[in-house]
Amino acid sequence: MRTTNTLRRSALALLTTATLALAPTALADTGRHGTDGAAWRGAWAASPQSASAPFGPNWSQQGFENQTVRQVVRVTATGTRTRVELTNRYGTGPLRITGATVARTAAAGTAAARSAVEPGSVRTLRFGHRPSVTIPAGETLLSDAVNLPVKAFESLTVTLYLADATGPATFHSFSSATSYRAEGDHRADLSGAAFGEASASWYYLSGVEVTGGRDTVRRDGVVTFGDSITDGVGSTADADHRYPDELAERLAAAGRPRAVLNHGIGGNQVVNDTTWAGEKALSRFRKDVLTEPGVRTVVILEGINDIGGSGPAFPGGPTPEVSVEKLIAGHRTLIREAHAKGLKAVGATLTPIGGSFYSTPANEAKRDAVNHWIRTSGAYDAVVDFDRAVADPSDPDRILPAYDSGDALHPNDAGYTAMADALDLDEL
């Protein structure tokens, strides 16, 4: 499976070598269309969460003061202009962004190299033509457009200087990527030398959008929506081996490139809010999925934490028990909302839990019942059987050992590739 993935990535390198011409003038635009009528489309995304630290320290609860945060993301769409989405959705007060930049990430290599940026690519982000902005609590905003052409599968570095005390930070907990922090103002640094601290989360950064190029008028993006298995928990850090990453690469290698946006949150549930794993899917679906520009399809993989979360192993304490009927009703609501927005809804079966901390006969019976409904009800427009894609044929209630990241619940890189390969591209 890794050989297949290596060949796929080699093919992508050949497909993305064309140089993009600079667009004429950056837009000061906060809508989904530019002043010249150009359509924007999502190129990268992460779902916001409130400050918490269920698995160890991060920077969200304390927040920042006179510090610079540098964050690396990989886009899945090509464009001639770029803009960045910042969020204070769960802030306790106004968030002052003293200054921000976006640049191409330096060539891969050591950690110090990954926190550096490519010379000549640094662009100052402006907000209504101003280099600083205050985002009210609960709000999200887009920067003005900058002339920074990007290619699919290129990494961008977004750097935020936060001079004033921020209070608890809206963030995304499981990034499977490294973010960097420095004392003082280092927003325009080319080198990563000042960035001596690291975190495995993203802070205030919730999206990157692009416009321009041949794909401007296409509305064919794919949102992957779910919990930790969509989020990529268990994949190799800084390697972009989450299943949505692998899906985007597979589409491009097949000559059918489409943006793939990841709106997974580790621990998330369909019908229960949690203290550390985001608002329930029934609430955040409208904010995270239905606001994305240029999207045609959503793949929904969610429910295993509703099933397992009522047990003592769930971080932060048990959540209310959810019946099969209530979980199915939640899925039907998500399907209905997707259809009302004109999106195709693809349902994904819940992957194996045998041998994990969720493994009980009652939980397995629920998982089987939900999967049977997903496969047979016809409620979804299409179905992808992630359960069978990663299950051990000799013990279908368990994940195949070659696909197991080590906890009998989350796939490893090879498992995520198998999931991406299970999707029927014609059904997307």
HELIX and SHEET records of a PDB file:
HELIX    1   1 ARG A    2  LEU A   15  1                                  14    
HELIX    2   2 ALA A  111  ARG A  114  1                                   4    
HELIX    3   3 SER A  228  ASP A  231  1                                   4    
HELIX    4   4 TYR A  243  ALA A  253  1                                  11    
HELIX    5   5 ALA A  281  ASP A  288  1                                   8    
HELIX    6   6 ILE A  304  GLY A  308  1                                   5    
HELIX    7   7 VAL A  324  ALA A  340  1                                  17    
HELIX    8   8 PRO A  361  THR A  376  1                                  16    
HELIX    9   9 PHE A  386  VAL A  390  1                                   5    
HELIX   10  10 PRO A  401  TYR A  403  5                                   3    
HELIX   11  11 ASP A  413  ALA A  422  1                                  10    
HELIX   12  12 LEU A  425  GLU A  427  5                                   3    
SHEET    1   A 4 ARG A  41  ALA A  45  0                                        
SHEET    2   A 4 LEU A 205  THR A 211 -1                                        
SHEET    3   A 4 ARG A  81  THR A  87 -1                                        
SHEET    4   A 4 THR A 140  LEU A 142 -1                                        
SHEET    1   B 6 ARG A 123  THR A 124  0                                        
SHEET    2   B 6 GLY A  99  ARG A 104 -1                                        
SHEET    3   B 6 SER A 155  LEU A 162 -1                                        
SHEET    4   B 6 GLN A  67  ARG A  74 -1                                        
SHEET    5   B 6 SER A 179  GLU A 183 -1                                        
SHEET    6   B 6 GLU A 197  SER A 199 -1                                        
SHEET    1   C 2 LEU A  95  ILE A  97  0                                        
SHEET    2   C 2 VAL A 133  ILE A 135 -1                                        
SHEET    1   D 2 PHE A 171  HIS A 172  0                                        
SHEET    2   D 2 TRP A 202  TYR A 203 -1                                        
SHEET    1   E 5 VAL A 260  GLY A 264  0                                        
SHEET    2   E 5 GLY A 221  GLY A 226  1                                        
SHEET    3   E 5 VAL A 295  LEU A 301  1                                        
SHEET    4   E 5 LYS A 344  ALA A 348  1                                        
SHEET    5   E 5 ALA A 382  VAL A 384  1                                        
SHEET    1   F 2 ALA A 391  ASP A 392  0                                        
SHEET    2   F 2 ASP A 395  ILE A 399 -1                                        
END                                                                             
